[in-house]
């Protein structure tokens, strides 16, 4: 069978719930595809199962040369992929692995862990075995996971190249609003001329430059006008956090955080979002302004209250959020 034919069969299996748990996903999807991609799945020095990283284990480490991991693959039950990036990245950071993959069998997320930015910013590609065409899925898997490509270093170069493209696209997307604002501020002659000319084509009357500029600025005002008249008191330089429903148990709520760069962090459990925000802001920065309620370099810094360790840092897991005028929640001012 070709790789495409294997993918077609897996798609049908996903539709009919053939893979009920992680073990079924690992054996019926991940190992099956790796074998088709040229990996000797019986060679545990090449396809290393339950690879140890400190006191934890990653589901599969793809190695070349033997026992030297190049790719980490973390496997989840179908539909249970959200919120698992942090664990995978901790593994990859520790080992310096250039390719990290998170999959539940249907969704495959490919990351370049040694790049810069948060988890989402280092995601290079995402494929969906059901939604995407089989040919596209086969091309993606071959690009990043083909054994010969890993062996020659082509796969690592490919994911690095694709990561750089993602960075470029993100920078462009960030700068586009600024470019538009500058065109309006400078009353760019070409822009005014183009809008005036199109208006004249439609109605035979040419607007003045002042009319065109006023119209364009009105669009900008409409775009930035808040939907609610409720005053916003959170500084735009700070993360904006919202949580529903309001309850004191952070592990049972959903928390949505909009970072200053516009990226949104949200996991099914509020505590996972909370910890990722701390890690994204930078533990050192948080520690500088913290009063000992959020983070410390010492264990049990809050008299035995629950905490989670990340490297040399310990982050409080039951830290409440200060209600901010019924708008959201505020972290310390950075």
MIBAPA-450024 format. One record per atom (N, C-alpha, C): residue number from 0; x, y, z. Coordinates in steps of 0.2 Angstrom, whole numbers, padded with zeros to 4 digits. Each point is the difference from the previous one (the first is absolute). Example, Ala and Ser with C-alpha at 12.3 -4.5 7.8 and 13.67 -1.06 7.14 Angstrom:
<recs>
k/px/py/pz
0/0066/-0028/0039
0/-0004/0006/0000
0/0004/0006/0000
1/-0002/0005/-0004
1/0004/0006/0001
1/-0004/0005/0003
</recs>
This chain:
<recs>
k/px/py/pz
0/0004/-0006/0000
0/-0004/0006/0000
0/0004/0006/0000
1/-0002/0005/-0003
1/0004/0007/0000
1/-0002/0004/0006
2/0004/0005/0001
2/-0002/0004/0006
2/-0007/0003/0000
3/-0002/0002/-0006
3/-0006/0003/-0001
3/-0006/-0005/0001
4/0001/-0006/-0002
4/-0005/-0006/0002
4/0000/-0001/0007
5/0005/0000/0003
5/0000/-0001/0008
5/-0004/0006/0003
6/0002/0006/-0002
6/-0004/0006/0002
6/-0008/-0001/-0001
7/-0001/-0002/-0006
7/-0008/-0001/-0001
7/-0003/-0005/0004
8/0004/-0005/0002
8/-0003/-0005/0004
8/0000/0002/0007
9/0005/0004/0002
9/-0001/0003/0007
9/-0005/0005/0001
10/-0001/0004/-0005
10/-0006/0005/0000
10/-0007/-0004/0001
11/-0001/-0006/-0004
11/-0006/-0003/0001
11/0000/-0003/0008
12/0006/-0002/0002
12/0000/-0003/0007
12/-0002/0006/0005
13/0002/0006/-0001
13/-0001/0005/0004
13/-0008/0002/0000
14/-0003/-0001/-0006
14/-0007/0002/-0001
14/-0004/-0005/0004
15/0003/-0007/0000
15/-0004/-0005/0003
15/0002/-0002/0008
16/0004/0005/0003
16/0002/-0001/0007
16/0004/-0006/0001
17/0005/-0002/-0005
17/0004/-0006/0000
17/0005/0001/0005
18/0002/0006/0003
18/0005/0001/0004
18/-0002/0003/0007
19/-0002/-0004/0004
19/-0004/0003/0006
19/0005/0003/0006
20/0007/-0002/0000
20/0004/0003/0005
20/0007/0001/-0003
21/0004/0003/0004
21/0007/0001/-0002
21/0004/-0005/-0003
22/-0001/-0006/0004
22/0004/-0006/-0003
22/-0002/-0002/-0007
23/-0007/0001/-0002
23/-0002/-0002/-0006
23/0002/0005/-0005
24/0001/0007/0002
24/0002/0005/-0004
24/0008/-0001/-0002
25/0003/-0002/0006
25/0008/-0001/-0001
25/0001/-0006/-0005
26/-0004/-0006/0001
26/0002/-0005/-0004
26/-0003/0000/-0007
27/-0007/0002/0000
27/-0004/0000/-0006
27/0001/0005/-0005
28/0003/0006/0003
28/0001/0006/-0005
28/0008/0002/0000
29/0002/0002/0006
29/0007/0002/0000
29/0005/-0005/-0002
30/0000/-0006/0003
30/0005/-0005/-0003
30/-0001/-0002/-0007
31/-0006/0000/-0002
31/-0002/-0002/-0006
31/0003/0005/-0005
32/-0001/0006/0001
32/0003/0005/-0005
32/0007/0000/0000
33/0003/0000/0006
33/0008/0000/0001
33/0003/-0006/-0004
34/-0003/-0006/0000
34/0002/-0005/-0004
34/0000/0001/-0007
35/-0006/0003/-0003
35/-0001/0002/-0007
35/0005/0005/-0002
36/0002/0004/0005
36/0005/0006/-0001
36/0007/-0003/0000
37/0001/-0006/0001
37/0007/-0003/-0001
37/0003/-0001/0007
38/-0003/0001/0006
38/0003/-0002/0006
38/-0001/-0007/0002
39/0006/-0003/0003
39/-0001/-0007/0002
39/-0003/0001/0007
40/-0006/-0001/0000
40/-0004/0001/0007
40/0001/-0006/0005
41/0004/-0005/-0002
41/0002/-0005/0005
41/0006/0001/0003
42/0004/0005/-0003
42/0007/0002/0003
42/-0001/0005/0005
43/0000/-0001/0006
43/-0001/0004/0005
43/0005/0005/0002
44/0006/0000/-0004
44/0005/0005/0000
44/-0002/0005/-0005
45/-0004/-0001/-0005
45/-0002/0005/-0005
45/-0007/0003/0002
46/-0004/-0005/0001
46/-0007/0003/0002
46/0000/-0002/0008
47/0002/0004/0004
47/0001/-0001/0007
47/-0007/0001/0004
48/-0003/-0005/0002
48/-0007/0001/0004
48/0002/0003/0007
49/-0005/0004/0003
49/0001/0002/0007
49/0007/0002/0001
50/0002/0005/-0004
50/0007/0003/0001
50/0000/0004/0007
51/0005/-0001/0004
51/0000/0003/0006
51/0003/0007/0000
52/-0003/0005/0003
52/0003/0007/0000
52/-0001/0002/0008
53/0005/0000/0003
53/0000/0001/0007
53/-0004/-0006/0003
54/-0005/0002/0004
54/-0005/-0005/0003
54/-0006/-0001/-0004
55/0000/0002/-0006
55/-0006/0000/-0004
55/0002/-0004/-0006
56/-0005/-0002/-0004
56/0001/-0003/-0007
56/-0004/0003/-0005
57/0003/0000/-0006
57/-0004/0002/-0006
57/-0001/-0006/-0004
58/-0006/0000/-0003
58/-0003/-0007/-0003
58/0005/-0003/-0005
59/0003/0004/-0005
59/0004/-0002/-0005
59/0006/0005/-0001
60/0006/-0003/0000
60/0006/0004/-0003
60/0002/-0003/-0006
61/0001/0004/-0006
61/0002/-0003/-0006
61/0008/0002/0000
62/0004/-0005/-0001
62/0007/0001/0002
62/0004/-0001/-0007
63/0005/0004/-0001
63/0006/-0001/-0004
63/0006/0005/0001
64/0005/-0003/0002
64/0002/-0007/0000
64/-0004/-0004/0006
65/0001/-0006/0001
65/-0004/-0004/0005
65/0000/0003/0007
66/-0006/0001/0003
66/0000/0003/0007
66/0001/0007/0000
67/0001/0004/-0006
67/0001/0007/0001
67/-0007/0003/-0003
68/-0004/0003/0004
68/-0007/0002/-0002
68/0001/0006/-0005
69/-0004/0000/-0006
69/-0001/0005/-0004
69/-0007/0003/0000
70/-0005/-0005/0001
70/-0007/0002/0000
70/-0003/-0003/0006
71/-0004/0004/0004
71/-0004/-0003/0005
71/-0007/0000/-0002
72/-0004/-0005/0001
72/-0007/-0001/-0001
72/-0004/-0001/0006
73/-0004/0004/0002
73/-0005/-0001/0005
73/-0007/-0002/-0002
74/-0002/-0005/0002
74/-0007/-0003/-0002
74/-0005/0001/0005
75/-0006/0002/-0002
75/-0006/0001/0004
75/-0006/-0004/-0003
76/-0005/-0001/0004
76/-0006/-0003/-0002
76/-0003/0004/-0005
77/-0004/-0002/-0005
77/-0003/0004/-0005
77/-0005/0005/0003
78/0001/0006/-0002
78/-0004/0005/0003
78/0003/0003/0007
79/0005/-0002/0002
79/0003/0002/0006
79/0007/0004/0000
80/0001/0003/-0006
80/0006/0003/-0001
80/0001/0007/0003
81/-0005/0004/0002
81/0001/0006/0002
81/0004/0000/0007
82/0004/0005/0001
82/0003/0001/0006
82/0006/-0004/0001
83/0003/-0004/-0005
83/0005/-0005/0002
83/0007/0003/-0003
84/0000/0006/-0003
84/0006/0003/-0003
84/0005/0001/0006
85/-0002/0003/0006
85/0005/0001/0005
85/0005/-0006/0002
86/-0004/-0005/0001
86/0004/-0006/0002
86/0005/-0002/-0006
87/-0002/0000/-0006
87/0004/-0002/-0006
87/0006/0005/0000
88/-0001/0006/0001
88/0005/0005/-0001
88/0005/-0001/0005
89/-0002/-0002/0006
89/0005/-0001/0006
89/0005/-0005/-0002
90/-0003/-0006/-0003
90/0004/-0005/-0002
90/0005/0002/-0005
91/-0002/0004/-0005
91/0004/0002/-0006
91/0005/0005/0002
92/-0002/0005/0005
92/0005/0004/0002
92/0006/-0003/0004
93/-0002/-0005/0004
93/0005/-0004/0004
93/0005/-0003/-0005
94/-0002/-0003/-0005
94/0004/-0004/-0005
94/0003/0004/-0006
95/-0003/0006/-0001
95/0003/0003/-0006
95/-0003/-0003/-0006
96/-0006/-0003/0000
96/-0002/-0003/-0006
96/-0003/0005/-0005
97/0001/0000/-0007
97/-0002/0005/-0004
97/-0007/-0001/-0003
98/-0003/-0006/0001
98/-0007/-0001/-0003
98/-0004/-0003/0005
99/-0005/0003/0002
99/-0005/-0003/0005
99/-0007/-0001/-0003
100/-0003/-0005/0001
100/-0007/-0002/-0003
100/-0005/-0002/0005
101/-0005/0004/0000
101/-0006/-0002/0005
101/-0006/-0003/-0005
102/-0002/-0006/0002
102/-0006/-0002/-0004
102/-0005/-0004/0004
103/-0006/0000/-0002
103/-0005/-0005/0003
103/-0002/-0005/-0006
104/0004/0000/-0005
104/-0002/-0005/-0006
104/-0003/0004/-0005
105/-0005/0004/0001
105/-0003/0004/-0005
105/0004/0007/-0001
106/0001/0004/0005
106/0004/0006/0000
106/0007/-0001/0001
107/0004/0003/-0004
107/0007/-0001/0001
107/0003/0007/0000
108/0003/0002/0005
108/0003/0007/0001
108/0008/-0001/0000
109/0003/0004/-0005
109/0008/-0001/-0001
109/0003/0007/0003
110/0004/-0001/0005
110/0004/0006/0003
110/0007/0000/-0001
111/0003/0006/0000
111/0007/0001/0000
111/0002/0002/0006
112/0001/-0004/0005
112/0001/0002/0007
112/0006/0005/0001
113/0005/-0001/-0004
113/0006/0005/0002
113/0000/0007/-0003
114/-0006/0001/-0003
114/-0002/0007/-0003
114/-0001/0005/0006
115/-0003/0006/-0001
115/-0001/0005/0005
115/-0008/0000/0000
116/-0002/0003/0005
116/-0007/0001/0001
116/-0004/-0005/0004
117/-0006/0001/0001
117/-0004/-0005/0004
117/-0002/-0006/-0004
118/-0004/-0005/0003
118/-0001/-0006/-0003
118/-0003/0001/-0007
119/-0005/0004/0000
119/-0004/0001/-0007
119/0005/0003/-0005
120/0004/0005/0002
120/0005/0003/-0004
120/0005/-0005/-0003
121/0001/-0005/0003
121/0005/-0005/-0002
121/-0004/-0006/-0004
122/-0006/0000/-0001
122/-0004/-0005/-0003
122/0001/0002/-0008
123/0003/-0005/-0003
123/0001/0001/-0008
123/-0005/-0002/-0004
124/-0004/-0005/0002
124/-0005/-0003/-0004
124/-0005/-0004/0004
125/-0006/0000/-0002
125/-0005/-0005/0003
125/-0004/-0003/-0006
126/-0001/-0007/0001
126/-0004/-0003/-0005
126/-0005/-0004/0003
127/-0006/-0001/-0003
127/-0005/-0004/0002
127/-0002/-0006/-0004
128/0001/-0006/0002
128/0000/-0006/-0004
128/-0007/0000/-0003
129/-0005/0003/0003
129/-0007/-0001/-0003
129/-0001/0006/-0005
130/0001/0006/0002
130/-0002/0006/-0004
130/0005/0001/-0006
131/0006/-0001/0001
131/0005/0001/-0005
131/0000/-0006/-0005
132/0002/0002/-0006
132/0001/-0005/-0006
132/0005/-0005/0002
133/-0001/-0006/-0002
133/0005/-0005/0002
133/0007/0001/-0003
134/0000/0003/-0006
134/0006/0002/-0004
134/0004/0005/0004
135/-0004/0005/0003
135/0004/0005/0004
135/0002/-0002/0006
136/-0003/-0005/0003
136/0002/-0003/0007
136/0006/-0004/-0002
137/0000/-0004/-0005
137/0006/-0004/-0002
137/0006/0005/-0001
138/-0001/0005/-0004
138/0006/0005/-0001
138/0003/0003/0007
139/-0005/0002/0004
139/0003/0002/0007
139/0004/-0005/0004
140/-0003/-0006/0000
140/0003/-0005/0004
140/0007/-0002/-0003
141/0000/0000/-0007
141/0007/-0002/-0003
141/0005/0006/0001
142/-0003/0006/0000
142/0005/0006/0001
142/0003/0000/0007
143/-0003/-0002/0005
143/0002/0001/0007
143/0002/-0007/0003
144/-0002/-0006/-0002
144/0001/-0006/0003
144/0003/-0006/-0004
145/0001/0001/-0006
145/0003/-0005/-0004
145/0007/-0002/0002
146/0001/-0006/0001
146/0006/-0002/0003
146/0006/0002/-0003
147/0000/0000/-0007
147/0006/0002/-0004
147/0001/0008/0001
148/-0005/0003/0000
148/0000/0008/0001
148/0003/0001/0007
149/-0002/-0004/0005
149/0003/0001/0007
149/0007/-0001/0000
150/0002/-0006/-0003
150/0007/-0003/0000
150/0005/0005/-0004
151/-0003/0004/-0005
151/0005/0004/-0004
151/-0001/0007/0003
152/-0004/0002/0005
152/-0001/0006/0002
152/-0005/0005/-0003
153/-0003/-0003/-0006
153/-0004/0004/-0004
153/-0007/0002/0004
154/-0002/-0004/0004
154/-0006/0001/0004
154/0001/0006/0005
155/0006/0000/0003
155/0001/0005/0005
155/0001/0007/-0004
156/0003/0000/-0006
156/0001/0006/-0004
156/-0007/0002/-0002
157/-0005/-0005/-0002
157/-0006/0002/-0002
157/-0004/0003/0005
158/0000/-0002/0006
158/-0005/0003/0005
158/0003/0006/0003
159/0007/0001/-0001
159/0003/0007/0002
159/-0002/0005/-0005
160/0000/-0002/-0007
160/-0002/0004/-0005
160/-0007/0002/0001
161/-0004/-0005/0001
161/-0008/0002/0001
161/-0001/0004/0006
162/0004/-0001/0005
162/-0001/0004/0006
162/0002/0008/-0001
163/0005/0001/-0004
163/0002/0006/-0002
163/-0005/0004/-0004
164/-0004/-0004/-0005
164/-0005/0003/-0004
164/-0006/0002/0005
165/-0001/-0004/0005
165/-0006/0001/0005
165/0002/0007/0003
166/0006/0000/0002
166/0002/0006/0004
166/-0001/0007/-0005
167/0002/-0001/-0006
167/0000/0005/-0005
167/-0008/0002/-0001
168/-0004/-0005/0000
168/-0007/0002/-0001
168/-0003/0003/0006
169/0002/-0002/0006
169/-0003/0003/0006
169/0003/0007/0000
170/0006/0001/-0001
170/0002/0007/0000
170/-0003/0005/-0005
171/-0002/-0003/-0006
171/-0004/0004/-0005
171/-0007/0001/0003
172/-0003/-0005/0002
172/-0007/0001/0003
172/0000/0005/0006
173/0006/0000/0004
173/0000/0005/0005
173/0001/0007/-0003
174/0004/0001/-0005
174/0001/0007/-0003
174/-0005/0002/-0005
175/-0004/-0004/-0002
175/-0005/0003/-0005
175/-0005/0005/0003
176/-0002/-0001/0006
176/-0004/0006/0003
176/0004/0006/0001
177/0006/0000/0002
177/0004/0005/0000
177/0001/0004/-0007
178/0001/-0004/-0005
178/0001/0003/-0007
178/-0006/0003/-0002
179/-0006/-0003/0002
179/-0006/0004/-0002
179/-0001/0006/0004
180/0002/0000/0006
180/-0001/0006/0004
180/0005/0006/-0003
181/0006/-0002/-0002
181/0005/0005/-0002
181/-0003/0003/-0007
182/-0003/-0005/-0004
182/-0003/0003/-0006
182/-0005/0005/0001
183/-0004/-0001/0005
183/-0005/0005/0002
183/0003/0006/0003
184/0005/-0001/0004
184/0003/0006/0003
184/0003/0004/-0005
185/0003/-0003/-0005
185/0004/0004/-0005
185/-0004/0002/-0006
186/-0007/-0002/0000
186/-0004/0001/-0005
186/0003/-0002/-0007
187/0002/-0006/0000
187/0004/-0002/-0006
187/-0003/0001/-0007
188/0003/0003/-0004
188/-0003/0003/-0006
188/-0002/-0006/-0005
189/0003/-0006/0000
189/-0002/-0005/-0004
189/-0006/-0003/0003
190/-0001/-0001/0006
190/-0006/-0003/0003
190/-0006/0005/-0001
191/0001/0006/0001
191/-0006/0005/-0001
191/-0002/0000/-0007
192/0005/-0001/-0005
192/-0001/0000/-0007
192/-0004/-0006/-0002
193/0002/-0006/0003
193/-0003/-0006/-0002
193/-0007/0000/0002
194/-0002/0002/0007
194/-0007/0000/0002
194/-0004/0005/-0004
195/0003/0006/-0001
195/-0004/0005/-0004
195/-0002/-0003/-0007
196/0005/-0003/-0003
196/-0001/-0002/-0007
196/-0005/-0006/0000
197/0000/-0004/0005
197/-0005/-0005/0000
197/-0007/0002/0001
198/0000/0005/0005
198/-0007/0004/0001
198/-0003/0003/-0006
199/0005/0003/-0004
199/-0002/0004/-0006
199/-0003/-0005/-0005
200/0004/-0006/-0001
200/-0003/-0005/-0004
200/-0007/-0003/0001
201/-0002/0000/0007
201/-0006/-0002/0002
201/-0006/0005/-0001
202/0002/0007/0001
202/-0006/0005/0000
202/0002/0006/-0005
203/0005/0000/-0003
203/0002/0005/-0005
203/0002/0006/0004
204/0000/0001/0006
204/0002/0005/0004
204/0006/-0001/0004
205/0005/0004/0000
205/0007/-0001/0003
205/0000/0003/0007
206/0001/-0003/0006
206/0000/0003/0006
206/0006/0004/0001
207/0000/0005/0005
207/0006/0003/0001
207/0005/-0004/0005
208/0006/0002/0000
208/0005/-0004/0004
208/-0003/0000/0007
209/-0002/0006/0002
209/-0003/0001/0007
209/-0006/-0005/0002
210/-0004/-0001/-0005
210/-0006/-0005/0001
210/0003/-0007/0001
211/0005/-0002/-0005
211/0002/-0006/0000
211/0004/-0002/0007
212/0004/0005/0002
212/0004/-0001/0006
212/-0005/0000/0006
213/-0005/0004/0001
213/-0005/0000/0005
213/-0004/-0007/0000
214/-0001/-0003/-0006
214/-0003/-0006/0000
214/0004/-0006/0003
215/0006/0000/-0003
215/0005/-0005/0003
215/0001/0000/0007
216/0001/0006/0003
216/0001/0001/0007
216/-0007/-0002/0004
217/-0005/0001/-0003
217/-0007/-0003/0003
217/0000/-0007/0001
218/0003/-0004/-0005
218/0001/-0007/0000
218/0004/-0002/0006
219/0006/0004/0001
219/0004/-0002/0005
219/-0003/0001/0007
220/-0004/0005/0000
220/-0004/0002/0007
220/-0005/-0006/0001
221/-0003/-0002/-0005
221/-0005/-0005/0001
221/0003/-0007/0002
222/0006/-0001/-0003
222/0003/-0006/0002
222/0003/-0001/0007
223/0002/0006/0002
223/0003/0000/0007
223/-0005/0002/0006
224/-0006/0002/-0002
224/-0005/0002/0005
224/-0002/-0006/0004
225/0000/0000/0007
225/-0002/-0006/0004
225/-0007/-0001/-0001
226/-0002/-0007/0000
226/-0007/-0002/0000
226/-0004/0002/0006
227/0004/0000/0006
227/-0004/0002/0006
227/0003/0007/0002
228/-0005/0004/0004
228/0002/0006/0002
228/0003/0000/0007
229/0001/-0007/0003
229/0003/-0001/0006
229/0007/0002/0000
230/0003/0004/0004
230/0007/0003/0000
230/0004/-0006/0001
231/0006/0000/-0004
231/0005/-0006/0000
231/0005/0003/0005
232/0002/-0003/0005
232/0005/0003/0005
232/0007/-0004/-0001
233/0000/-0006/-0004
233/0006/-0003/0000
233/0005/0003/-0005
234/0006/0001/0002
234/0005/0003/-0005
234/0001/-0004/-0006
235/0000/0002/-0006
235/0002/-0004/-0006
235/0006/-0003/0000
236/0005/0002/0005
236/0007/-0003/0000
236/-0001/-0006/0004
237/-0005/-0001/0004
237/-0001/-0006/0004
237/-0004/-0006/-0003
238/0001/-0006/0002
238/-0005/-0005/-0003
238/-0007/0001/0003
239/-0005/-0001/-0004
239/-0007/0000/0001
239/-0002/-0006/0002
240/-0003/-0002/0006
240/-0003/-0006/0002
240/-0007/0000/0001
241/-0003/-0005/-0002
241/-0007/-0001/0002
241/-0002/-0007/0002
242/-0004/-0001/0005
242/-0001/-0007/0002
242/-0008/-0001/0001
243/-0002/-0006/-0002
243/-0007/-0002/0001
243/-0001/-0007/0002
244/-0004/-0002/0004
244/-0004/0004/0005
244/0005/0002/0005
245/-0003/0005/0004
245/0005/0002/0006
245/-0001/-0004/0005
246/0005/-0004/0002
246/0001/-0004/0005
246/0007/0000/0003
247/0001/-0002/0006
247/0006/0000/0003
247/0005/-0006/-0002
248/-0003/-0005/-0003
248/0004/-0006/-0002
248/0003/0001/-0007
249/0006/0002/0000
249/0003/0002/-0007
249/0000/-0006/-0004
250/0000/-0006/0002
250/0001/-0006/-0004
250/-0007/-0002/-0003
251/-0006/0003/0002
251/-0006/-0001/-0003
251/-0003/0006/-0004
252/0004/0005/-0001
252/-0002/0005/-0004
252/0003/0001/-0007
253/-0002/0003/-0005
253/0003/0002/-0006
253/0003/0007/0001
254/0006/0001/-0002
254/0003/0007/0000
254/0003/0001/-0007
255/-0002/0006/-0002
255/0002/0002/-0007
255/0005/0007/0001
256/0006/-0001/-0003
256/0005/0006/0001
256/0002/0002/-0007
257/-0001/0007/0000
257/0002/0003/-0006
257/0007/0004/0001
258/0005/-0003/-0003
258/0007/0003/0002
258/0001/0007/-0004
259/0004/0004/0002
259/0001/0007/-0003
259/0001/-0001/-0007
260/0003/-0005/-0003
260/0001/-0001/-0007
260/-0006/-0002/-0004
261/-0005/-0001/0004
261/-0006/-0003/-0003
261/-0001/-0007/0000
262/0005/-0004/0002
262/-0001/-0007/0000
262/-0005/-0002/0006
263/-0004/-0005/-0001
263/-0005/-0002/0005
263/0002/-0007/0003
264/0001/0000/0006
264/0001/-0006/0004
264/-0006/-0003/0003
265/-0002/-0006/-0001
265/-0006/-0002/0003
265/0000/-0008/0000
266/-0001/-0003/0006
266/0000/-0007/0001
266/-0006/-0002/0003
267/-0002/-0007/0000
267/-0006/-0002/0003
267/0000/0002/0008
268/0006/-0001/0003
268/0001/0001/0007
268/0003/0007/0001
269/-0003/0004/0004
269/0003/0007/0001
269/0007/0000/0003
270/0002/-0005/0004
270/0006/0000/0003
270/0006/-0001/-0006
271/-0002/-0004/-0005
271/0005/-0001/-0005
271/0001/0006/-0004
272/-0005/0004/-0001
272/0000/0007/-0003
272/0005/0004/0004
273/-0002/0000/0007
273/0003/0005/0004
273/0008/-0002/0000
274/0002/-0006/0000
274/0007/-0002/0000
274/0003/0002/-0006
275/-0003/-0001/-0006
275/0003/0002/-0006
275/0001/0007/-0001
276/-0005/0004/0003
276/0001/0007/0000
276/0007/0002/0004
277/0000/-0003/0006
277/0006/0002/0004
277/0007/-0002/-0004
278/0000/-0006/-0003
278/0006/-0002/-0004
278/0001/0005/-0006
279/-0006/0002/-0004
279/0001/0004/-0005
279/0003/0007/0002
280/-0003/0003/0005
280/0003/0006/0003
280/0007/0000/0002
281/0002/-0006/0002
281/0007/-0001/0002
281/0000/0000/0008
282/0002/-0006/0003
282/0000/0000/0007
282/0004/0005/0004
283/0005/0002/-0003
283/0005/0005/0003
283/-0004/0006/0001
284/-0004/0002/-0006
284/-0003/0007/0000
284/-0006/0000/0006
285/-0003/-0006/0000
285/-0006/-0001/0005
285/0003/0000/0007
286/0006/-0003/0001
286/0003/0000/0006
286/0002/0007/0003
287/0002/0004/-0005
287/0002/0007/0002
287/-0005/0004/0003
288/-0007/-0001/-0002
288/-0005/0004/0003
288/-0005/-0004/0004
289/0001/-0006/0001
289/-0004/-0004/0004
289/0001/0001/0008
290/-0005/-0001/0004
290/0001/0001/0007
290/0000/-0007/0003
291/0002/-0005/-0004
291/0000/-0007/0003
291/-0006/-0004/0000
292/-0005/0003/-0004
292/-0006/-0004/0000
292/-0001/-0004/-0007
293/0004/0001/-0005
293/0000/-0003/-0006
293/0005/-0005/-0001
294/0006/0002/0001
294/0006/-0003/-0003
294/0006/0000/0005
295/0004/-0005/0000
295/0006/0000/0005
295/0005/-0005/-0003
296/0006/0001/0002
296/0005/-0005/-0001
296/0001/-0005/0005
297/-0004/0001/0005
297/0000/-0005/0006
297/-0006/-0004/0000
298/0000/-0007/0001
298/-0006/-0004/0001
298/-0004/0002/0006
299/-0006/-0002/0000
299/-0005/0001/0006
299/0001/0008/0002
300/0000/0004/-0004
300/0001/0007/0002
300/-0006/0003/0002
301/-0006/-0003/0000
301/-0006/0002/0003
301/-0003/-0005/0005
302/0004/-0002/0004
302/-0001/-0005/0005
302/-0004/-0006/-0002
303/0002/-0004/-0005
303/-0003/-0006/-0002
303/-0005/0001/-0004
304/-0002/0006/-0003
304/-0006/0001/-0005
304/0003/-0003/-0006
305/-0005/-0003/-0005
305/0002/-0003/-0006
305/0004/0005/-0004
306/0005/-0003/-0003
306/0004/0003/-0005
306/0003/-0005/-0005
307/0003/0003/-0006
307/0002/-0004/-0005
307/0007/0003/-0002
308/0005/-0005/-0001
308/0007/0002/-0001
308/0001/0000/-0007
309/0004/0005/-0002
309/0002/0001/-0007
309/0008/0002/0000
310/0004/-0004/-0001
310/0007/0001/0001
310/0002/0002/0007
311/0003/0006/0001
311/0001/0002/0007
311/-0006/0004/0003
312/-0005/0001/-0003
312/-0006/0004/0002
312/-0006/-0005/0003
313/-0003/0003/0005
313/-0006/-0003/0002
313/-0006/0005/0000
314/-0005/-0002/-0004
314/-0006/0004/-0001
314/-0006/-0002/0004
315/-0003/0005/0003
315/-0006/-0002/0004
315/-0006/-0002/-0004
316/-0003/-0006/0001
316/-0005/-0002/-0004
316/-0007/0002/0003
317/-0001/0003/0005
317/-0006/0002/0003
317/-0001/0008/0000
318/0005/0003/-0003
318/0000/0007/0000
318/-0007/0003/-0002
319/-0003/0004/0003
319/-0006/0004/-0002
319/0002/0006/-0004
320/-0005/0002/-0004
320/0001/0006/-0004
320/-0004/0006/0002
321/0003/0006/0001
321/-0003/0006/0002
321/-0005/0002/-0005
322/-0006/0000/0003
322/-0006/0003/-0005
322/0001/0007/-0001
323/0000/0002/-0007
323/0001/0006/-0002
323/-0006/0004/-0003
324/-0004/0003/0004
324/-0006/0003/-0002
324/-0005/-0004/-0004
325/0000/-0006/0001
325/-0005/-0004/-0004
325/0002/-0001/-0007
326/0006/0002/-0002
326/0003/0000/-0007
326/0004/-0006/-0001
327/0004/-0002/0004
327/0005/-0005/-0001
327/0004/-0001/0007
328/0006/-0002/-0001
328/0005/-0002/0005
328/0006/0003/-0002
329/0004/0002/0006
329/0006/0004/-0002
329/0006/-0004/0004
330/0005/-0001/-0004
330/0007/-0002/0003
330/0004/0006/0002
331/0005/0000/0004
331/0004/0005/0002
331/0002/0004/-0006
332/0001/0007/0000
332/0002/0004/-0005
332/0008/-0001/-0002
333/0001/-0002/-0006
333/0007/-0001/-0002
333/0003/0006/-0004
</recs>
